[in-house]
Amino acid sequence: DKELEEKAQQRVQETKDILEAITKPAAAPDAVNSPEHYNRLDIEAINLIEMSMTKIEFLGYLKGNALKYVIRYKHKGNPKEDLSKALWYLERLKEKVDD
């Protein structure tokens, strides 16, 4: 089936892209614009995660992370930071829904 073959080829290419991204040498750290702990593989972790998922899976991932930060905001010692993270994930979710 031609459609099945095209989907298989797309997944192969996605896998190659992921492998290329994770094997590149890391760039010099930029503590302001791209903190090292978010960019250990010369690609933002969120972008690598998105590359590894379907659109529906990624939307669920974003929703789940937003909920996680809302649920725990009172319990980890920095409620404003957790709420800001929840908003960050909600904004990303909003952007991706519009795509």
N, C-alpha and C positions, 0 to 999 in steps of 0.2 A: 504494500500500500504506500503510495507516494507521500501522503500526508504523514504517515507514521515515520517514514524515512527522513522527512524534513524535520520533524520534531526531534528525532534521534540526533541528527546532525547539529541542530541548535543546542542540544544538551551537551554534546561533545565540545562544541565551541565554547560554551559557558564554562565547562570544566577546565578547558585549556586556559581561558582568561583568568580563572581563579588561581590556577597553578602558577601562571606567570606573575600574577599580582603578589602572591605570597612568597615567591622565591627571589624577587628583586631585592637588591641591597637597600637597606634603610637609608633615607635621606637624613641630613643633619637635623637635629631636633630644633623646633621652634616653639618655645614655651608659651607664646602668646596665641599664635594663630593655629597651631597644630601641635598640641602637647604630645610629648613622646609616648605617653601611656595610651593615647588614642590612635597613634600612627606608627606602631612598631613594625609594620610590614610595608611601609611606603604607600599605604592606602588606608584611608579611614576605615575603622572597623565596621561602621554602619554601612558603608558602601560594599564592603566584602560580604557582609551578611545579606544585603539586598541582592547581590549578584548570585548568591547561592539559593535563592528562593524564587518561587513564582510571585506574581504581583499579589495574589490573594494571601499567600503565606506571609509576605512582608507586611501587608496591611494588618494582619493579625498580630505579628510581632510588635509593630508600633503601638497598636492598641493595648496589648498586654503590658508593655513597658510603661505606658502612661498610667494604666491602672495600678501597676506595682508601686510606682512612686506616690500616687495619691493614697493608696492604702497604708503605706508605711511612713508617711510624712511626719506623724506625731511620735514615732518610736525610735528614730535613729539619731536624734540630737541636733539636726539641722533642718527644721521643717521648711524654711523658705527655699533652701537649696533643692530639696526633694520636690517641692511644688514647681520650682523653675524647671527641673528636669522633666516633670510630667507635662508641663506646657511645651517644652521643646519637642517631645515625642508627639504631642497632639498637633503641633504646627506641621511637623513632618508628615503626619498622617493626613492632615488636610491637604497638603501639597500633592501627595501621592494619589489621593482620591480624585483630584482634579486632572491628573495626567491621563 
